[in-house]
Amino acid sequence: DLLDTYVGHYAGERIYSGQITRGALETIQAAILMCDLRGFTALSMSRRMLSVVELLNAWFDCIANAVGRHDGEILKFMGDGLLVVFRADGDFPGACRRALAAALDARSAVAALNGERDYFGERPIDFVMGIHAGEVAYGNVGSRQRLDFTVLGPAVNYASRLQDLAKRLAQPALISREFAEMAPGEFRDLGVHPLRGIGKAEQVYALPSMT
């Protein structure tokens, strides 16, 4: 239970079973979701620390509850952001559909949170997501004294670049062409855009507008 709380259920199972060798990785197919808050630095500079922590916890609840409902795994909390994977385990399109459902649920949860914040005269929070699908290396990396259970690979970098582009395009979430083909939906085609470090322009999509 303690491992589940700190590293997530799947990683916790592996650590508990003794998979703690540095460099012990397996290649898996997964949907990858990366997200973080916008304007968090400015917000944290203008608020008491306790208020900032309360906001972070409320934001993390929005994402974590949505991810948990759709069998995703939060691998990292990174400041005000998260790295989430949805393992395919033989059903790659299914993993992408679960990731999409989690993203839509998270967006609705943040909208509800912002409704509460508006009632109390608080500014709404803004966020971005990058959503991709591909092969990742899943396992232990780190130093001899300190290991981390994580995912690595070009697909993770791609999701991160989508998140960065979402900020530039003022979109709450961007979806790659590969992901959109796996989990078809009423996505909005945003055309072709360069992604930093990718080397070529890529087709990207946005989530359908909220009704």
N, C-alpha and C positions, 0 to 999 in steps of 0.2 A: 504493500500500500504506500509506503514511504517513497519507493522508487517510482511508482506510478505518479505520485504527486510532483516529484521533482524532474523527472526525465520523460514521462509519458509511459503509457502501458506497453507498447511494443518494445521500445528501447529498454524499459525496466525488466521485461521478461528476459531479454538477451543478457543484460548485465547480471541478473539474478542467476541465470544458468551458467555463468562463467565466461561469457564472451567479452573479455576485458583485455584482449591482446591489442596493443597499438598496431594500427595498420590492418586489422582484421575487418575487411569490407566485403559486402555482397552487392552485386549489381541487381537493381530492381527497376521495374517500371512504376512510375508514380505521376500523379498530378501534383504540381507544386504551387503553393499560394504564398506570396510574400505581401505583407501589408504593414503600414505604419501611419501614424498620425501626421497631419500637416500643421505647421506652425507651433510644434511642441516646444521648441527652444524658446521662442518669444513668450509662450504661455508660462513656461516654468520660471522664467525670469521675473514675471509679474505677479506670481502667486506664492503663498506660503507653501512650504514643502508638503505639509499634511494635505492641503487642498490638491496639490499636484498628484500625490500618491492616490488619493481617492478617485480622481479623474482617470488616472491610468488603470486602476483596478476595474472601474466601471467599463472602460473601453475594452480591456482584456476580456471581461466577462461576455461582452457582446460577441467577440470573435470566438472565444473558447467554447461557449455554449453551442454556437452554430457548428463549429468543427466537430465537437463531440457527438452531436445528433447525427452526423453523417459519417461517422467512423474515420475521422481524420486524426492526425497526430501532430501536436505542437512540439516541434523539436527545440525551438529556441525562442526566448524572449530577448529581444535586442534593443535595449533602451525602451523606446515607445513602439517598437515593431515586433513582428512575429514571423517565424518561418514554419510553414505547415506543409505536411505531405499527406497524400491519400494513396496508400499502397494499392497497386493493381491486384496482386495475388491472383493472376490469371485472367482478370477481367479489366483490361485497360480502359475501354469505354465506360464501364461502370464506375471506375475510380474518378474519371473526369466528370461524370454526371453527379457524383457525390460532392466533388469539389465545387461544381457550379451551384448546386443546391445550398451548400454551406455559405458560399459568397453571397447569394441572394438573401439567405436568412440573416447573415451578419449585417448586410446593408439595412434590412428592415429593423433589426435590433438597434443599430446606431440611430436610425431615424426616430425610433421610439424614445431613445435616450435623449436625443436633441429636443424632442417635444417636452420632456420633463425639464430639461435645462432652460428652455424658453419660458416655461411657466414660472420658474424661479428667477427669471431675468438674467440667466447665464448665456454666454455666447455658445452657439452650436460648435461641435467639433467636426473637423473635416479629416478625411482619410484617403489613402490610395492603396490599390492592390495591383499586383502583377500575377497573372495566372497562366501557367504553361504546363506542358506534359512532356515526359521523355524518360530516358534512362538516367539513373543516378547511382552513385556509389554510397552505400548506406552502412555506417559502422563507426569504428573508433579512430579518431585522429588526435594528435596532441603531442605533448612532451612526455618524457619518461615519468614525470611526477604528476602530471595533470592531463587526463583524457577527456574528450568530448564525444558524445554520440551525435552524429550529424549526417547530413547528405551533402555530397559534393558532385561537381561535374558541370558541363556546359549548360544543361537544362536548368540548373539552379541559377547560374549566372544570367541566363536569358530571362528568367522570372524577375530577377532583380532589376534588369535593364527595363523591362516592361513597367515595373513600379516607378522607376525614374521618369520614364516617358509619360506615365499617367499624370505626374505632377506638372510636366511641361504642357500637356494638353488639357489640364484642368478636368480630368476625368476621374471618377472614384475608382474605376477598375479598368484595366486593359487585358485583353485575352489574345493569345497567339493564334495563328492560323491552325497550327497542329492541334491545339486544345479544342478550337471551335469545330474541327472536323470530327473529333472524338465525341464531343458532347453538343450536338447541334441544338441551336436555340434561336430565338429572335434577337440575335446580336445586331448591333449597329456597326456597319462597315465604316471604319475611319480612314481607310486608304493605306498607303504605303509610307512608312516613316523610318528614318535611320535610328538604329539602336546603338548607343555608345558601346564601343568595343566589339560589336558583332561583325562589322566589316561590310555589311550591305543593308539596304533598306528592307524592311519586313512589313508584311500585311498585318494589321492589328484591328481588333474589334473591341467595342464597348458593350457593357451590359445593357439590356433593354431598359428603357426609362421606367421609373416607378409610376404606377397609376394611382 
